[in-house]
């Protein structure tokens, strides 16, 4: 064996030996003691659950100002909220993806209320019904945000803009099943 091989073998053996003998549970040098030994609060203790200071504005959060009441809150939201999201192909695709992720399980592929979990639970209302088709976009937004009957709130799962995209997609589903006379005239014109 050459001297270099012996030297490399001894170095490797020494490093392995050095790593195995010492316990590193508590390193010798702590450069940020507040990070290493931070005080742990019990979850329900007085100092752990503090109210934020008055006037604090949370980041990336828009408060929902309407009551969760399914009648008063929904009617007020229907009157005051409007869908400002432009109807573009990207918005419809995004709405479809989100509808297929969150809504299809109960409302079904076309919004008929025939999703695959429906046999186990009470049937949700059809999004194709005359009642829901006449709802303003703001009311549908309220139902997504606050929930209604057995439907929970999706405010924490679905972003504000994404809720409006879902509403555009719901309107597209409704229009596909219940076309207006203008839609039918346009189809006849294209098929000539």
C-alpha positions in Angstrom: 0.0 0.0 0.0 1.3 3.4 -0.8 1.8 6.2 1.7 -1.1 8.2 0.2 -3.5 5.2 0.6 -2.5 4.7 4.2 -2.8 8.4 4.9 -6.3 8.6 3.3 -7.4 5.5 5.2 -6.2 6.9 8.5 -7.9 10.2 7.9 -11.2 8.4 7.0 -10.9 6.2 10.1 -10.2 9.2 12.3 -13.2 11.1 11.0 -15.5 8.2 11.5 -14.2 7.7 15.0 -14.6 11.4 15.8 -18.2 11.5 14.6 -19.2 8.5 16.6 -17.7 9.2 20.0 -19.2 12.7 20.7 -22.8 13.3 21.4 -24.1 16.5 19.8 -27.4 16.8 21.6 -26.2 20.1 23.1 -23.6 21.9 20.9 -20.9 23.9 22.6 -21.7 27.1 20.8 -25.2 28.6 20.8 -25.3 31.7 18.7 -29.0 32.5 19.1 -30.1 31.5 22.6 -33.6 33.0 22.2 -34.2 30.7 19.2 -32.8 27.6 20.9 -34.4 28.1 24.3 -37.7 29.9 23.4 -40.4 29.9 26.1 -43.1 27.5 25.4 -46.6 28.7 26.3 -49.4 26.3 27.3 -52.1 26.8 24.7 -54.9 27.8 27.1 -52.8 29.9 29.5 -53.5 33.6 29.9 -50.4 34.9 28.0 -50.7 32.5 25.0 -54.0 33.6 23.4 -53.7 37.3 23.1 -56.0 39.6 21.1 -54.1 41.5 18.4 -53.7 45.2 19.0 -56.6 47.4 18.0 -56.2 48.5 14.4 -54.1 45.5 13.3 -54.5 44.8 9.7 -53.8 41.1 8.8 -51.8 40.4 5.6 -53.5 38.6 2.7 -56.9 38.6 4.4 -60.1 40.4 3.4 -62.7 40.3 6.2 -66.1 39.0 5.1 -68.6 41.7 6.3 -71.9 39.8 5.7 -73.8 37.9 8.3 -73.8 34.1 8.0 -77.6 34.3 8.2 -78.8 32.3 5.1 -81.6 34.8 4.4 -80.6 38.3 5.5 -76.8 37.9 4.9 -77.4 36.2 1.5 -79.9 38.8 0.3 -77.6 41.7 1.3 -74.6 40.0 -0.3 -76.7 39.4 -3.4 -77.5 43.1 -3.6 -74.1 44.5 -2.8 -71.5 42.1 -4.2 -70.8 42.0 -7.9 -68.5 39.8 -9.9 -65.7 42.1 -11.1 -63.6 39.2 -12.5 -63.4 39.4 -16.3 -64.9 36.5 -18.3 -61.8 35.1 -20.0 -60.9 31.6 -21.0 -58.3 31.4 -18.2 -61.0 32.3 -15.6 -63.4 29.7 -17.0 -60.6 27.0 -16.9 -59.7 28.0 -13.4 -63.3 28.0 -12.3 -63.8 24.5 -13.9 -60.7 23.1 -12.1 -61.9 24.5 -8.7 -65.5 23.4 -9.3 -64.2 19.9 -10.1 -62.1 20.0 -6.9 -64.5 21.4 -4.4 -68.1 21.3 -5.8 -68.4 18.3 -8.0 -68.6 15.8 -5.1 -72.0 17.2 -4.0 -73.3 19.1 -7.0 -72.2 16.8 -9.7 -70.5 17.3 -13.0 -73.2 19.6 -14.4 -74.4 21.2 -11.2 -77.6 19.0 -11.0 -77.0 18.0 -7.3 -76.1 14.5 -8.2 -72.5 14.2 -7.0 -71.1 10.9 -6.0 -71.5 11.4 -2.2 -75.2 12.3 -2.6 -76.5 8.7 -2.0 -75.0 8.9 1.5 -76.3 12.4 2.4 -79.3 14.6 1.7 -79.3 15.8 -1.9 -78.0 19.4 -2.3 -80.0 21.9 -4.4 -79.4 21.8 -8.1 -77.4 24.7 -9.5 -79.6 24.4 -12.6 -82.9 25.1 -10.8 -84.8 28.2 -11.7 -84.3 29.5 -8.1 -80.5 29.3 -8.2 -80.3 30.6 -11.8 -82.1 33.8 -10.8 -79.8 34.4 -7.8 -77.3 37.2 -8.3 -73.7 36.3 -8.3 -73.2 37.9 -4.9 -75.6 35.5 -3.3 -73.8 32.5 -4.7 -70.6 34.1 -3.5 -72.2 34.3 0.0 -73.2 30.6 0.0 -69.6 29.6 -1.0 -68.1 32.0 1.7 -70.5 31.4 4.6 -72.1 28.0 3.8 -75.8 27.2 3.8 -77.7 24.3 5.3 -75.4 21.3 5.2 -72.9 23.0 2.9 -69.9 24.3 5.0 -68.1 27.5 4.4 -65.3 27.3 1.9 -63.8 30.7 2.8 -60.6 29.1 4.2 -60.1 26.7 1.3 -61.0 28.9 -1.7 -59.5 32.3 -2.3 -61.7 35.3 -3.0 -60.8 35.5 -6.7 -61.2 31.8 -7.1 -64.8 32.0 -5.7 -65.7 34.4 -8.4 -64.1 32.1 -11.0 -66.2 29.3 -9.8 -69.3 31.5 -10.1 -68.4 32.2 -13.8 -68.1 28.5 -14.4 -71.5 27.8 -12.7 -73.0 30.5 -14.9 -71.5 28.8 -18.0 -73.0 25.4 -16.9 -76.4 27.1 -16.4 -76.2 28.8 -19.8 -75.2 25.5 -21.5 -78.3 23.8 -20.1 -80.6 26.8 -20.4 -79.5 28.8 -23.4 -81.0 32.2 -24.1 -82.7 32.9 -27.5 -79.6 34.9 -28.5 -77.4 31.9 -27.8 -79.6 29.7 -29.9 -79.6 32.2 -32.8 -75.8 32.4 -32.5 -75.5 28.6 -32.7 -77.8 28.5 -35.8 -75.7 31.2 -37.4 -72.5 29.3 -36.8 -73.9 26.0 -38.1 -75.0 27.5 -41.5 
